[in-house]
Structure formats: C-alpha cells, structure tokens
Amino acid sequence: MLALDRRGVVADAVFKVAATLPMERVRIGVQRQGLRFDLKKFISRVAAS
C-alpha cells in the first residue's frame, strides 16, 4: 500500500501532507457528507512525497 512502509507503519509523508492540506470549515451543528478535503489532491501529494 502506498501509505505504509515496509514494516506496515504509516509513512511520515501521510502526516506531512495532512498537516499542510487545506480543509473546508464546517459550522457547529451543520451536517456534511463526505470528506472536508480533496481526496485526489491528498493521494497525489502523498504519492509524490
């Protein structure tokens, strides 16, 4: 799997990308379906790391 290293541990790149990827704000009490960030962009940035 892309996000795991040889030992099966989550790669540092996943955390670095997650920390820098912009997320959509959601107000308290507002329900939202789906993720609060662009999943395709997240995957491409992790793959490039």
N, C-alpha and C positions, 0 to 999 in steps of 0.2 A: 504494500500500500504506500502511496505517495507520502503521507504524513508521518509514517513510522520509520524509525531507523532499524538497523539490523537486529537489535535486541527487542524490538516491539515497543519501544518507547516513543512517545510523540516527539517529533523533531522540533528543535528550537525555532525553526522558520515559521511554524504554525503560530506560535505565541507572538513572534515579532510582527508578523503580518496582521494578526488580530488586534494588536495594540495600536497599529497605525491606520487601519481601515476605517473610514468614516461610517458611522451608523446613524440611522434615522431615529430622531427623538420621538417618543410616544408619550402623550399626556397621561397622567394618572386617571384611571377609570376608562380609558379608551382601549377597546379590544382590537387587536390587529392579527391578521392571519399572515403566516409566512415569516421569513427572517427579516431582521432590521438592517441587513446589509446585502450587498450584491454578491451572491454566492459565486458566480462565474469569475468575477474580479478577484475574489478571495483565493479561489483554486488556482487561477493563473499566476497570482503573485507568489503563492507557496511553491508552485512548480518551478518558477523562475529563480527561487532562492537556493 
